[in-house]
């Protein structure tokens, strides 16, 4: 594969999958790196899901693909501890080196699950990005995640987190200062039509774009909407986007029917490139999560000047500034409903939040800023690796 602009750099991204915000961040990085003339590859497990198929189709013919057949034993599957196995990064790295002598190769793994606890990862030009805190209820899973991170730190590998809060958490747990924050970035491809520019008859549009689980808080938002007076329901629409367990999807669909809200509440499932397609059409994004890293959905929202309501957890305070780009909410319907009414009723406040959101995105969350920070880390890795 020919590289543009005379670059000799080859970035190989390693991920357990390309769904959600992680997949979008990787895609944003790849787009920038290809435009910068880098050669790019991806290592990933072979799985049939719409996220991975969509991602790989998007870059068909532009990147090198290294699919890995995973055969977990029964115990690993039952314990759901795929992070013990990881992906065969070192074997594939050696293969690439033999086929492409002279290239400056950096392996960029996205989360510890891709690295694994038992794989040989010695003598690799490796960066590992932590996209959030392991909030799994399984103590064993958390222990394995921290074990991998400790191993990476002891071996001198570079690590970063996508928010200051995530970096601070793991630095505290691991007793180190080595994990640096590099905030997620996104790119604006479609412009949003300002609320003030739309006909008064158009409804106020609220969006929930996340995995459909209790941890993400979809029920709190639904109950908040259901509690609104009829005059508000007549002027506000609510859209739920994202996949989830069958039981959660059925529960949402049943709730819509039971409350007679078929005309104003929709569940639309998975939305491809939601940051370019759905988010620009919204007036408000709400995320009542119990835990987060730095949700790319919120970054995409402010990029389009869409105010946000979200819980004060994880890296959310990086993107949600109280009274500036939105408001913090409690995980209860009463507080959420009150904040919705405030933003719906006060158009001057809403426009101020919208303008502030765009400004914060421009100053802090562009793809260019994120990619340049990663490039500096790549430089450091290659410098150390060649010594």
N, C-alpha and C positions, 0 to 999 in steps of 0.2 A: 504494500500500500504506500502510495507516494504522499509525503508530508509537504504541506505548504509553507511558504515564508522561510524555508531553509531551516526549520526547527529540527533539532535532533532529539526532542523529548517525546517519550511515550508514557502516557498515564493509563494505568489499568485499574479500573474501579472494580471493587469486589463487594457484592451485596447478596444477602439472602433472598432478595426479591425487590421489585420496583414499584410496589404499591404505595399509596398515600404520599405524605410529604417527603419522605426519604427518596422515593423515586423521582419526585419533581426536582428536588435539590440536585440529585445526580444528573438528571437531564439538563438542568440549567448549566451545571458545570461543563458537561460534555459539549453543549452548544458553544459555549465560550471558548473552550479549549480547541475545538475544531476550527473555529474562526481564527484563533491565534496561531494556527498551523501545527498544532500538536497532533501526533497520532494517538488514538484512544482505543482502548479495549475494555471489555467487561467480563468478569468471571461470576458465574451465578449457577445455582442448582436448577436442574431441569424440572420444571413444574408447569402444569397447564393451568394458567389463570389469566384473566383478561388484562390484569395490570402488566404482567411480564410480556404478554403478546403485544400489547399496545406499545410498550416501551421499545421493544426490539424492532417492531415494524417502523417506528418513528425514525430510527437510525440505520435502517437497512442499507447496506452497501457503504456506509460511512465509517463504521467502527468494526473492530475485530471482536468476535464472540467466542468465549470459552465456556461452553455449557458443561456442567458436572453432573453425572449420574450419582444420586445419593441413595445408598442402601443401608438404612438404619436398622439395627436389630430391634427385637420386640421390646426389650427393656427401655431402650432409648426413646422409642415411640411412645410407650406408655407414660414415661416420666416427662415427656415433652421437653427433653433436654438436648435439642439439636446443637446448642452451643458447645457441648462437649466435643462433637465431631468436627465442626467447622468445615472449611473448604480447602482443597489441596493447593494452597497458594504457592508453596515453594516449588512443587513439581512443575506447575504451569509456568512459573517465573523462569526456571531453568530452561524449559522448552522454548520460551520466547527469546531468551538470551542466545541460545544456540542458533535460532532461526534468524535473529536480527542482531548480529554483532555490531557493537559500536553505538547502539542507541542508549540514551540516558533514560532508564526505566524507573518509574516510581509506582509502587503498589499503594492504592488508596482504598482501604477497607472501610466500609460503612457499618459501624457497630461491631461489638465483640463476637456476636454469633457467627459472623463470617470468618473470623480468625480461629475460633475454637480453643478448647482447653488442652487438647491432646496432640494437636498438629505440630510438626517441626516448622518453626518460623524463624529460625536463626539465620543471621546474615542476609537479611532482606532489606531493601530500601522501602520501608513500610511506614505509612501514616494510617492511624485508626481514628475515625470520627465517631464520637458518641452523640447520637441524635436524641438522646433523652435518658432519663433515669429509669432503670428497671423497676417498674412499679408492680411487677407480678406479685401475687399473693404467695407464691411458692418461695419459701425460704431457700430451698436448694437452688432454684434458678437464680436468685439474687446472689447467693454465695458463689456460684459458678461465674457469673458476670464479673463480680469483684475479683475473683481469682485470676481470670484472664487479664483484667486491667492491671493487677499487681505484677503479673508476669511480663506484660508489655513494658511497664515502667522500669522494672528491674533490669530488663534486657536493653534499655536505652532507646526504645522506639518512640517516635513522636506520636502524641495523642492530642486531639482537640475536642471540644464540645461545642454544640451549636447555640449555647446560651451561657451567660456568665453564671447563672444559677446552677446549671448542670456541671460546669467546670468546678465551681466552688464545692459542690456536693462531693464529687469524686476526689478532688484534691484533699478534702477533709477526711473522707473515708480511708483513703490510701496513704495519708500522711505525706503528701507531696505537693509541689507547686508546679509540676511539669505540664499539667493539662491546661492548654490555653483556650480561650473562647474565640471562635470565628462564627459570627452570626449568619444565619441563613439569609440568602438573598433571592430575589425573583426579578422577572422582567415583565414590564407592562407591554402587552401586544395589542389590546383593544382598549380604547378610551371609554370611560364611563360618562353617560349623560347625567349631568348634575340634577339632583332632585328639583332644584329651583327652575330648571329648564324644561321640565316635563309638564304636560297638561295636568291641572289640578285634579282631574277625574281619575288619574292613574293611582293605583293602590300602592301603599307603602309595603316594600317587599323585604321580608326577613329570611335569612338563610342559615341553615345548620349544615355544615360540610365536614363530616367526621364519621368515624366508624360508629355504627349504631349499637352502643352498649351503655350500661348504667354508668361505667367509669367516665364516659364522655358527657353524660348528663342529658340525653335527649328527652327523657321523661320530664325533667324539671322545666325545660323549655315548652314542651307540649302543654303541660298543666298550666303554665303561665299564660299561654295563648288562650287556652280554653276558659280561663278565669276572667278574661277581658270582657267588658260590657259589649253588647251587640253593636253599638255604634262604632267601636274600635274594630271589631271583627269585620264589619262591612267595609272598612277602609284599609285593612292590613291583610296581606297574604303571608303564609309561612311555608317554606319549602325545606324538606329534609333530603339531603343528598349523601350517598355513601352506602357501602354494603355493611352487612352485619350478620350475626347468627340468625338462623331461620326463625327462632322463637322471638327474637327482638323485632325483626321485620314484621312478623305476624301481629305482635303486640301493638306496634305503631299503627298498622293498617286497621286493626280492630278498634283502636282508640279513636281513629278518625271517623269510622262509621258510627260508633256508639254515641259520639258527641254531635253527630250530624254536621261534620265540618268538611265534607267532601268538596265543597266549592271553594274553600279558602285555605285548606292545608293539603299539601301534596307530598308524597314520597316518590322520588324519581330514581332511586338506586344510584348505581355508579355513574358518574359523569366524567367523561374523558376530558383532560385538560380544563378542569373546572375553573382554574384561575384565569383562563382566557375566554371561557364560554359562559359559565354561570355567574361568577363573582361580579363581573361588570354590570350585570342586570339587577343587582341587589342594592338595597338601601341600608341594610344593617346585617352584620354577621354576629351570631351568638354562639358561644362555646362554654358551657358550664362544666368543664372537665374537673375531675378529681386530681389528676396529675398530668404534666406535659413536659416536653422539652422546650422547643420553640416552634409552635405550630405554624407551618407555612401558610395555612389557610388565612391566618390573621395577617401575615405579611402581605399576602396577595390582596386582602381586603384593603389595607391602608394604601397599597400601591395604586388602587383605583379610587381612593378617596372615600371608601366605605367605612364609617365608624364601626366600632366593635364593642361588644359586651362579653366579658369573659371573667373567669375566676382568677384570683391572685395566686397562681401556682406556677411552678417551674419557671420557664423563661418568658412567660406571658408579660410580666412587667417591663420587659425589654421593648415591647411593641405597643402595649397599652399604657398610656400615661393618663392617669385619672383626670377627667375633665378636659383633656387635650385631644386625645384620639378616640376616646370612648369612656366607659365606666366599668369598674369592677362590680361583679355580682356575687351574691351568695348562691349556694346550690339549693335554692328554694324558690317556688313559683311566685311567691308574693313579691320578693325583691326584683326578680326578673321582669315581672309584669309592670312594676312601677317604673323601671328604667326604660322599658319599651314605650310606655305612655309619654315619658318626658321627651324622648328623642322624636317621637311622632308629632307631638304638639308644638314644640319649640323650634320653628324653622331656622331662626337666626342662630340658635345654639348648634343645630344640626350642621348648617353650612360652615360654622367655625370649626367644628370637629372634622368635617370632611377636608377642609383646606389644610388643617394641621396634619391630618393623616398623610396627605400627599407629600407635605414637606418632610415629615419624619422618614418616609420611605426614601425620598431622594437623598437625604443626608446619611442614611444608616443601612438601608436594606437592598441596595441594588446588586444585581448579579456581578457587575464589574468590580465592585468593592470586595465582595466575597471571593471571587475567582482570583483577584490579585493577591489577597491575603494567603490563599492556598498556594499560589505560585511561589510566594516567598518561603513558605514552609517546604515545598518541594525542593527549592534551591538549597536550603539548609540540609535536607536529608541527603541529597546527592553529594554535597560537599563532604559531609561526614562519611558517607559510604565509600567514597573514593580514596579516603585517607588510609 
